[in-house]
Amino acid sequence: MKPVCDGILFCDSWRLKTFDDQAIMAARGLLFMTEFPPPYDMFGGDIFAASLAAAEEIAFGRGLGEKVVGPITGVILPPRRFGPL
């Protein structure tokens, strides 16, 4: 299911094909975590941006009340399967 609110995508990394792609973006400091205000604070998203200030501008521009928490510094990759599935 696509992570959208009011028709606005709030998880930029959803567009990436693999967890490895997410890990690369995080390692380069280009992926930022967001959170929503109560009562929607159980949800969060992420933003691709060159800096914290740029991520905050994108979050504001989405108009969903998101706040940037900070950079995502790593991604936990799921176990890889080897051999036939």
N, C-alpha and C positions, 0 to 999 in steps of 0.2 A: 504494500500500500504506500502511496506517495505521501510524504510528510508535508501536508499543506494545512493552512489555516486561512479561512476567508479567501481561498484560491491562491494564496501566496506560499511558495515553497520556503520552509524555514530550516532546511537541512541541506546545505550546499553539497555536502559529501555524498548525498544520495545519488548524485549524478555520476560518481566514480564507479568504475567497473569492479574493482577489487579492494580488499582491505589493504593490500600492499600499496595501492595508489593513495589511500588515506594516510598510511604510515609515512610515505614520502612527503606528502604535503605537510604533515605535522612536524616531521624532522626539519623541514625547511622554514618552519615558523610561519606558515601561511594559513593555518587552520585555527579558528578561534571558537570557543564554546560559548553558547548563549543560554539564558534561562528566562522563563516567563514569570510575571508577577502572580501572586495569589489571586484567585484560587487555581490558576493553571500552572503553578510552580512545580508540578510533577513532570512537566514537559520541558524539553530543551532542544536546542538545535546547534548548528554550526555555520560558520561563515568563512569563505575564502577571502583573505585580505592581505595586503602587504604590510600592514601595521595595525596596532591596537586602535589608533585613531580612525583609520579607514574602516575597520570592523564596526566601530561604534556608529559611524556615519551610515553604513549599510543597514545595521540593525534599526536605527532611527527611521531610515527610508522605507523599511518594510511596513512600518506603522502597526506593528503587532504588540508593542510594549516590551519587546525583548531587551535584555541588558546583557552586555558582553561580560562574561566571567573572567576570561583570560585565554591565553594560548593553550591549545591542546599540544602537549609535549610528546605524546606517544600514543600508539594504537595497539591494543592487544589483538594479535592475529589469531584466528581460530586454528585448531590443529589441521595440518594438511593430511590428505589421504594419499596413499601411494598404492598403485596397482589398480585393478578393476574395482568399480563401485558396486 
